[in-house]
Amino acid sequence: MGGTLACRGVTRPLLAVDGPSLLFRSFFALPDSIADAEGRPVNALLGSANAILRIVADRDPRAVAICFGEEAAHYRVAAFDGYHADRPPVPEGLERQFAQAARFFAGFGWVTVTTPDLEADDLLHSLALAEEEAGGTSLLLTGDRDMFQCASERTTVLYLKTGIKGFEEVGPDEVRRRYGVAPELVPDFIALRGDPSDGLPGAKGIGEKGAADLLRRHGSLEAAIAAALREPPRVRAALHGQEELLGRFKDIATLRRVDVERPADRDTDLAGGAAVARELGMNRLAERLEKAPSPAAL
């Protein structure tokens, strides 16, 4: 996965992982013939462990936190019933691996963090803020571009490429290069451009370039809407009278902060990981972990 990541200072970072995103991608990236002794697939767990271990080897995080939450936060669905409406159900073979994930990851000494009403994204965001306030740095492993709003001098998004074929390191400059706006304007950008993966249509006919242009000129969604009557007819029609709907899209795209405890420092436990891997029939992974003198040697 990726090359060795550039070091940002001497502080060991917290690695926070979007558990559902990584498990989903691993399940569809690896064949379900990767199975335990009873023929039940363990491909999602194996792919997730390998992805995390690569980053552990490269960056030596002070702790690893795997985040889980609701598939769609209830308040977001209440705000717009199209939110996540077209996402397919979890396949049976993956559902079982979701249930095993906390025990599997615990074997490596990785902590699982959950929320009953929000989404994993909100937890990653909250952990990153807590880490920044304590003077630390964070790496956020995810396949969700909503997380670009978290990029800062102390927080780097590791955006998973197709499947689990590496990641792209996204800081504030990369967000500006991709979207043409600063990280703090990502929710405004999503509200205007839309987000097909979340079922948000955005402002009709605006698109990515139009959204970036409006935000560069006006500084926020609200300011762009206030200036709608001075825009060309197509843009005016997309914005004028849409304050309430576009405001809801922005609110949906804005990550929430919840109370979280900063995970205690804990190195990855290769022996514990090997033991739980053997329990689940991942013998090749177990052998690799048993032979490695340290995560850096993986």
One Martini backbone bead per residue (centre of mass of N, CA, C, O) as a GRO file, in nm:
protein
  298
    1MET     BB    1   0.090   0.039   0.027
    2GLY     BB    2   0.216   0.259  -0.081
    3GLY     BB    3   0.440   0.447   0.050
    4THR     BB    4   0.629   0.609   0.247
    5LEU     BB    5   0.543   0.824   0.476
    6ALA     BB    6   0.560   1.132   0.561
    7CYS     BB    7   0.688   1.304   0.822
    8ARG     BB    8   0.516   1.485   1.099
    9GLY     BB    9   0.719   1.484   1.296
   10VAL     BB   10   0.766   1.310   1.618
   11THR     BB   11   0.485   1.233   1.651
   12ARG     BB   12   0.285   0.985   1.708
   13PRO     BB   13   0.023   0.874   1.550
   14LEU     BB   14  -0.306   0.845   1.498
   15LEU     BB   15  -0.502   0.566   1.391
   16ALA     BB   16  -0.796   0.606   1.199
   17VAL     BB   17  -1.072   0.384   1.109
   18ASP     BB   18  -1.296   0.297   0.857
   19GLY     BB   19  -1.445   0.011   0.896
   20PRO     BB   20  -1.670  -0.023   0.680
   21SER     BB   21  -1.507   0.069   0.434
   22LEU     BB   22  -1.279  -0.145   0.453
   23LEU     BB   23  -1.453  -0.401   0.452
   24PHE     BB   24  -1.599  -0.359   0.190
   25ARG     BB   25  -1.351  -0.336   0.003
   26SER     BB   26  -1.227  -0.610   0.078
   27PHE     BB   27  -1.461  -0.795  -0.005
   28PHE     BB   28  -1.451  -0.695  -0.321
   29ALA     BB   29  -1.130  -0.737  -0.369
   30LEU     BB   30  -1.163  -1.024  -0.248
   31PRO     BB   31  -1.203  -1.345  -0.243
   32ASP     BB   32  -1.441  -1.570  -0.092
   33SER     BB   33  -1.226  -1.813  -0.081
   34ILE     BB   34  -1.141  -1.673   0.168
   35ALA     BB   35  -1.133  -1.905   0.434
   36ASP     BB   36  -1.227  -2.103   0.665
   37ALA     BB   37  -1.261  -2.429   0.776
   38GLU     BB   38  -1.590  -2.386   0.700
   39GLY     BB   39  -1.604  -2.179   0.438
   40ARG     BB   40  -1.592  -1.894   0.556
   41PRO     BB   41  -1.548  -1.580   0.497
   42VAL     BB   42  -1.226  -1.357   0.547
   43ASN     BB   43  -1.152  -1.124   0.345
   44ALA     BB   44  -1.217  -0.858   0.497
   45LEU     BB   45  -1.029  -0.902   0.738
   46LEU     BB   46  -0.766  -0.944   0.583
   47GLY     BB   47  -0.758  -0.679   0.418
   48SER     BB   48  -0.769  -0.491   0.662
   49ALA     BB   49  -0.517  -0.586   0.810
   50ASN     BB   50  -0.314  -0.529   0.581
   51ALA     BB   51  -0.366  -0.225   0.557
   52ILE     BB   52  -0.294  -0.149   0.849
   53LEU     BB   53  -0.009  -0.281   0.867
   54ARG     BB   54   0.126  -0.098   0.658
   55ILE     BB   55   0.095   0.162   0.827
   56VAL     BB   56   0.230   0.064   1.080
   57ALA     BB   57   0.507   0.016   0.944
   58ASP     BB   58   0.544   0.319   0.838
   59ARG     BB   59   0.427   0.501   1.118
   60ASP     BB   60   0.401   0.417   1.408
   61PRO     BB   61   0.156   0.423   1.585
   62ARG     BB   62   0.029   0.477   1.907
   63ALA     BB   63  -0.255   0.397   1.774
   64VAL     BB   64  -0.559   0.201   1.701
   65ALA     BB   65  -0.876   0.303   1.551
   66ILE     BB   66  -1.192   0.149   1.508
   67CYS     BB   67  -1.475   0.261   1.329
   68PHE     BB   68  -1.829   0.261   1.425
   69GLY     BB   69  -2.172   0.277   1.287
   70GLU     BB   70  -2.404   0.395   1.121
   71GLU     BB   71  -2.498   0.385   0.799
   72ALA     BB   72  -2.733   0.605   0.880
   73ALA     BB   73  -2.809   0.876   1.014
   74HIS     BB   74  -3.112   0.968   1.122
   75TYR     BB   75  -3.099   1.280   1.079
   76ARG     BB   76  -3.020   1.258   0.777
   77VAL     BB   77  -3.272   1.111   0.678
   78ALA     BB   78  -3.472   1.324   0.786
   79ALA     BB   79  -3.357   1.557   0.602
   80PHE     BB   80  -3.306   1.319   0.365
   81ASP     BB   81  -3.446   1.040   0.208
   82GLY     BB   82  -3.195   0.994  -0.006
   83TYR     BB   83  -3.005   0.907   0.203
   84HIS     BB   84  -2.861   0.608   0.124
   85ALA     BB   85  -3.096   0.467  -0.052
   86ASP     BB   86  -2.899   0.300  -0.280
   87ARG     BB   87  -2.783   0.106  -0.088
   88PRO     BB   88  -2.684  -0.194  -0.042
   89PRO     BB   89  -2.691  -0.467   0.113
   90VAL     BB   90  -2.540  -0.673   0.323
   91PRO     BB   91  -2.370  -0.931   0.280
   92GLU     BB   92  -2.357  -1.223   0.442
   93GLY     BB   93  -2.041  -1.261   0.442
   94LEU     BB   94  -2.000  -0.974   0.574
   95GLU     BB   95  -2.177  -0.967   0.825
   96ARG     BB   96  -2.011  -1.171   0.986
   97GLN     BB   97  -1.747  -0.996   0.985
   98PHE     BB   98  -1.857  -0.764   1.142
   99ALA     BB   99  -1.907  -0.935   1.404
  100GLN     BB  100  -1.581  -1.010   1.424
  101ALA     BB  101  -1.405  -0.750   1.427
  102ALA     BB  102  -1.350  -0.670   1.723
  103ARG     BB  103  -1.199  -0.932   1.802
  104PHE     BB  104  -0.985  -0.926   1.585
  105PHE     BB  105  -0.860  -0.641   1.644
  106ALA     BB  106  -0.794  -0.693   1.945
  107GLY     BB  107  -0.554  -0.889   1.894
  108PHE     BB  108  -0.370  -0.625   1.799
  109GLY     BB  109  -0.457  -0.378   1.997
  110TRP     BB  110  -0.718  -0.265   1.877
  111VAL     BB  111  -0.955  -0.022   1.895
  112THR     BB  112  -1.306   0.004   1.938
  113VAL     BB  113  -1.535   0.247   1.799
  114THR     BB  114  -1.867   0.360   1.890
  115THR     BB  115  -2.200   0.453   1.754
  116PRO     BB  116  -2.559   0.467   1.775
  117ASP     BB  117  -2.628   0.748   1.574
  118LEU     BB  118  -2.383   0.763   1.403
  119GLU     BB  119  -2.088   0.772   1.220
  120ALA     BB  120  -1.771   0.690   1.155
  121ASP     BB  121  -1.689   0.971   1.054
  122ASP     BB  122  -1.751   1.121   1.322
  123LEU     BB  123  -1.532   0.973   1.484
  124LEU     BB  124  -1.284   1.054   1.326
  125HIS     BB  125  -1.323   1.354   1.367
  126SER     BB  126  -1.317   1.350   1.680
  127LEU     BB  127  -1.037   1.223   1.716
  128ALA     BB  128  -0.879   1.440   1.565
  129LEU     BB  129  -0.952   1.677   1.749
  130ALA     BB  130  -0.845   1.556   2.013
  131GLU     BB  131  -0.553   1.528   1.910
  132GLU     BB  132  -0.497   1.821   1.842
  133GLU     BB  133  -0.558   1.939   2.132
  134ALA     BB  134  -0.308   1.748   2.242
  135GLY     BB  135  -0.072   1.782   2.005
  136GLY     BB  136  -0.136   1.589   1.780
  137THR     BB  137  -0.165   1.330   1.532
  138SER     BB  138  -0.338   1.218   1.224
  139LEU     BB  139  -0.480   0.922   1.068
  140LEU     BB  140  -0.727   0.875   0.801
  141LEU     BB  141  -0.890   0.582   0.708
  142THR     BB  142  -1.056   0.602   0.384
  143GLY     BB  143  -1.337   0.610   0.121
  144ASP     BB  144  -1.430   0.909   0.212
  145ARG     BB  145  -1.455   1.242   0.096
  146ASP     BB  146  -1.581   1.386   0.342
  147MET     BB  147  -1.298   1.376   0.505
  148PHE     BB  148  -1.156   1.633   0.382
  149GLN     BB  149  -1.251   1.833   0.616
  150CYS     BB  150  -1.007   1.723   0.818
  151ALA     BB  151  -0.784   1.858   0.691
  152SER     BB  152  -0.453   1.932   0.824
  153GLU     BB  153  -0.157   1.988   0.982
  154ARG     BB  154  -0.251   1.722   1.184
  155THR     BB  155  -0.439   1.599   0.945
  156THR     BB  156  -0.454   1.293   0.755
  157VAL     BB  157  -0.578   1.160   0.464
  158LEU     BB  158  -0.637   0.814   0.374
  159TYR     BB  159  -0.721   0.745   0.051
  160LEU     BB  160  -0.875   0.500  -0.094
  161LYS     BB  161  -0.855   0.318  -0.346
  162THR     BB  162  -0.938   0.097  -0.542
  163GLY     BB  163  -1.033  -0.081  -0.314
  164ILE     BB  164  -0.692  -0.174  -0.178
  165LYS     BB  165  -0.477  -0.006  -0.383
  166GLY     BB  166  -0.412   0.190  -0.180
  167PHE     BB  167  -0.320   0.539  -0.118
  168GLU     BB  168  -0.399   0.882  -0.054
  169GLU     BB  169  -0.253   1.175   0.044
  170VAL     BB  170  -0.456   1.416   0.237
  171GLY     BB  171  -0.431   1.750   0.247
  172PRO     BB  172  -0.499   2.074   0.213
  173ASP     BB  173  -0.365   2.105  -0.069
  174GLU     BB  174  -0.515   1.863  -0.202
  175VAL     BB  175  -0.797   1.973  -0.170
  176ARG     BB  176  -0.751   2.226  -0.340
  177ARG     BB  177  -0.670   2.076  -0.600
  178ARG     BB  178  -0.936   1.909  -0.632
  179TYR     BB  179  -1.170   2.145  -0.543
  180GLY     BB  180  -1.080   2.461  -0.490
  181VAL     BB  181  -1.091   2.425  -0.171
  182ALA     BB  182  -1.109   2.428   0.150
  183PRO     BB  183  -1.182   2.204   0.391
  184GLU     BB  184  -1.411   2.383   0.535
  185LEU     BB  185  -1.579   2.376   0.235
  186VAL     BB  186  -1.681   2.088   0.172
  187PRO     BB  187  -1.984   2.101   0.251
  188ASP     BB  188  -2.053   2.324   0.048
  189PHE     BB  189  -1.959   2.169  -0.202
  190ILE     BB  190  -2.152   1.927  -0.172
  191ALA     BB  191  -2.417   2.087  -0.181
  192LEU     BB  192  -2.364   2.186  -0.478
  193ARG     BB  193  -2.256   1.923  -0.632
  194GLY     BB  194  -2.283   1.673  -0.474
  195ASP     BB  195  -2.346   1.304  -0.375
  196PRO     BB  196  -2.398   1.001  -0.504
  197SER     BB  197  -2.308   0.808  -0.267
  198ASP     BB  198  -2.535   0.967  -0.071
  199GLY     BB  199  -2.783   1.101  -0.245
  200LEU     BB  200  -2.687   1.394  -0.334
  201PRO     BB  201  -2.775   1.634  -0.581
  202GLY     BB  202  -2.771   1.924  -0.537
  203ALA     BB  203  -2.726   2.175  -0.760
  204LYS     BB  204  -2.862   2.235  -1.046
  205GLY     BB  205  -2.594   2.245  -1.279
  206ILE     BB  206  -2.320   2.303  -1.131
  207GLY     BB  207  -2.097   2.137  -1.018
  208GLU     BB  208  -1.765   2.138  -0.956
  209LYS     BB  209  -1.669   2.406  -1.086
  210GLY     BB  210  -1.907   2.582  -0.992
  211ALA     BB  211  -1.868   2.542  -0.689
  212ALA     BB  212  -1.580   2.654  -0.667
  213ASP     BB  213  -1.639   2.934  -0.784
  214LEU     BB  214  -1.847   3.029  -0.579
  215LEU     BB  215  -1.661   2.994  -0.324
  216ARG     BB  216  -1.433   3.180  -0.411
  217ARG     BB  217  -1.620   3.440  -0.443
  218HIS     BB  218  -1.805   3.405  -0.155
  219GLY     BB  219  -1.707   3.171   0.087
  220SER     BB  220  -2.010   3.044   0.076
  221LEU     BB  221  -2.316   2.920   0.051
  222GLU     BB  222  -2.476   3.157   0.170
  223ALA     BB  223  -2.341   3.380  -0.005
  224ALA     BB  224  -2.420   3.261  -0.279
  225ILE     BB  225  -2.726   3.278  -0.236
  226ALA     BB  226  -2.740   3.587  -0.176
  227ALA     BB  227  -2.606   3.630  -0.487
  228ALA     BB  228  -2.794   3.502  -0.710
  229LEU     BB  229  -2.916   3.759  -0.866
  230ARG     BB  230  -2.607   3.815  -0.990
  231GLU     BB  231  -2.629   3.576  -1.162
  232PRO     BB  232  -2.663   3.378  -1.393
  233PRO     BB  233  -2.944   3.217  -1.481
  234ARG     BB  234  -2.855   2.923  -1.413
  235VAL     BB  235  -2.752   2.985  -1.127
  236ARG     BB  236  -2.995   3.127  -1.016
  237ALA     BB  237  -3.190   2.882  -1.045
  238ALA     BB  238  -3.020   2.691  -0.849
  239LEU     BB  239  -3.037   2.899  -0.585
  240HIS     BB  240  -3.300   3.032  -0.590
  241GLY     BB  241  -3.497   2.915  -0.325
  242GLN     BB  242  -3.264   2.689  -0.191
  243GLU     BB  243  -3.178   2.729   0.103
  244GLU     BB  244  -3.300   2.488   0.261
  245LEU     BB  245  -3.193   2.245   0.097
  246LEU     BB  246  -2.887   2.320   0.087
  247GLY     BB  247  -2.861   2.339   0.394
  248ARG     BB  248  -2.916   2.037   0.440
  249PHE     BB  249  -2.679   1.929   0.281
  250LYS     BB  250  -2.463   2.061   0.453
  251ASP     BB  251  -2.544   1.932   0.722
  252ILE     BB  252  -2.501   1.639   0.629
  253ALA     BB  253  -2.185   1.688   0.547
  254THR     BB  254  -2.143   1.762   0.839
  255LEU     BB  255  -1.954   1.681   1.084
  256ARG     BB  256  -1.970   1.541   1.396
  257ARG     BB  257  -1.931   1.591   1.742
  258VAL     BB  258  -1.802   1.371   1.986
  259ASP     BB  259  -1.745   1.204   2.265
  260VAL     BB  260  -1.400   1.117   2.318
  261GLU     BB  261  -1.144   0.901   2.378
  262ARG     BB  262  -0.824   0.881   2.395
  263PRO     BB  263  -0.620   0.658   2.311
  264ALA     BB  264  -0.401   0.464   2.427
  265ASP     BB  265  -0.102   0.364   2.418
  266ARG     BB  266  -0.049   0.102   2.154
  267ASP     BB  267   0.097  -0.152   2.034
  268THR     BB  268   0.123  -0.379   1.807
  269ASP     BB  269   0.013  -0.725   1.829
  270LEU     BB  270   0.145  -0.992   1.672
  271ALA     BB  271   0.074  -1.238   1.847
  272GLY     BB  272  -0.228  -1.176   1.878
  273GLY     BB  273  -0.287  -1.168   1.574
  274ALA     BB  274  -0.199  -1.459   1.513
  275ALA     BB  275  -0.404  -1.603   1.694
  276VAL     BB  276  -0.667  -1.490   1.559
  277ALA     BB  277  -0.599  -1.582   1.274
  278ARG     BB  278  -0.602  -1.887   1.335
  279GLU     BB  279  -0.891  -1.908   1.438
  280LEU     BB  280  -0.986  -1.794   1.128
  281GLY     BB  281  -0.781  -1.935   0.906
  282MET     BB  282  -0.516  -1.729   0.881
  283ASN     BB  283  -0.222  -1.871   0.832
  284ARG     BB  284  -0.043  -1.681   0.663
  285LEU     BB  285  -0.068  -1.441   0.847
  286ALA     BB  286   0.034  -1.577   1.103
  287GLU     BB  287   0.317  -1.644   0.997
  288ARG     BB  288   0.405  -1.354   0.940
  289LEU     BB  289   0.373  -1.251   1.232
  290GLU     BB  290   0.562  -1.462   1.374
  291LYS     BB  291   0.829  -1.374   1.202
  292ALA     BB  292   0.806  -1.091   1.296
  293PRO     BB  293   0.984  -0.868   1.506
  294SER     BB  294   0.815  -0.631   1.367
  295PRO     BB  295   0.615  -0.420   1.196
  296ALA     BB  296   0.851  -0.312   1.008
  297ALA     BB  297   0.895  -0.625   0.889
  298LEU     BB  298   0.628  -0.674   0.707
   0.00000   0.00000   0.00000
